[in-house]
Amino acid sequence: MLDNKTILITGGTGSFGKSFTKYVLAHYNPRKIIIYSRDEYKQFVMQNEFKEYESKMRYFIGDVRDKERLKRAFEGVDYVIHAAALKQVPACEYNPNEAIRTNINGAQNVIDAALDTNVKRVVALSTDKAVNPVNLYGGTKLVSDKLFVAANAYAGNKDINFSIVRYGNVAGSRGSIIPVFANIIKNGGTELPITDFRMTRFWISLTEGVELVIKALTEAKGGETFISRIPSFKVTDLAEAMLPGCKMKEIGIRPGEKLHEIMVTTEDSFNTYEYDKHFIVYPQVVFNDRQVPDMSGTKVPEGFSYSSGNNTEWLTVEDIRELLKTVDLEK
């Protein structure tokens, strides 16, 4: 699927971009991987990390807010992975216009640039925070998701489709709970802060996120939202796994934070199918005759929802302890 293809990743110097690049170079033989991002220093660091693959790597300085630069970068590209976004909830609350310009206007620019060039597939990364959003970041990503779904209406006779991959915080990613706990433990702390003792989260690794994106590239017909079936864990169990016997202090839920990560709402259930290792939420409106659901799945019952709180698969403290051995904490 990815052999001899040119792939561009917006926000490509981030944790997803690096993991996707590493995975694709190990498992496929792409023609080129183009990293499109704003930060020249991060591109310099990534160039050194992937020096042995320099013949296949390209680096474009650019912002998703700049449509003309995107169109230039998209020339000759087969697949686009849209990972660029402003993601920090407090930063988006304090800088709402900036979040809108990057997460919404930037998404539309990616869509327009892809339609105006010969891109074949676009996969946009979404987040659980786009589902029933309670903060501005989630609101901008909800709009972004809707834009990518509706983009299929403008495909016409072009061989292009747009789809979405949705998951929550990746285990060990910057700003998530594991590095917070790890830093406290590293500095000799014996008490771990828990925002709410009832809180749950999904466990997904970067590799699982990458594999879901590749599934979307391979199977999407247009407008689908792909969601992994993955286990949940209690945040209190994570604390116990990381620091056995530790004291836990409930500090109260933060503004814009949810008790559970929600991936499929009851409203989504009318258009959701379950497969062996994932769910697909199909678009409510079909925009072209290529958007045919994969009927090998099972339609979920009306009223179904999928969240880290109502999951049927749970990690034990020992399970978490084993998985933590595989987590590479970002610097």
Sequence and secondary structure as in RCSB ss.txt:
>XXXX:A:sequence
MLDNKTILITGGTGSFGKSFTKYVLAHYNPRKIIIYSRDEYKQFVMQNEFKEYESKMRYFIGDVRDKERLKRAFE
GVDYVIHAAALKQVPACEYNPNEAIRTNINGAQNVIDAALDTNVKRVVALSTDKAVNPVNLYGGTKLVSDKLFVA
ANAYAGNKDINFSIVRYGNVAGSRGSIIPVFANIIKNGGTELPITDFRMTRFWISLTEGVELVIKALTEAKGGET
FISRIPSFKVTDLAEAMLPGCKMKEIGIRPGEKLHEIMVTTEDSFNTYEYDKHFIVYPQVVFNDRQVPDMSGTKV
PEGFSYSSGNNTEWLTVEDIRELLKTVDLEK
>XXXX:A:secstr
  TT EEEEETTTSHHHHHHHHHHHHH   SEEEEEES HHHHHHHHHHTGGGTTTEEEEE  TT HHHHHHHHT
T SEEEE      HHHHHH HHHHHIIIIIHHHHHHHHHHHTT  EEEEEEEGGGSS  SHHHHHHHHHHHHHHH
GGGG TTSS EEEEEEE   TT TTSHHHHHHHHHHTT  EEEES TT EEE   HHHHHHHHHHHHHH  SS E
EEE   EEEHHHHHHHHSTT EEEE    TT  SS EEE TTGGGGEEE SSEEEE  SS  STT    TTSEE 
 TT  EETTS S B  HHHHHHHHTT     
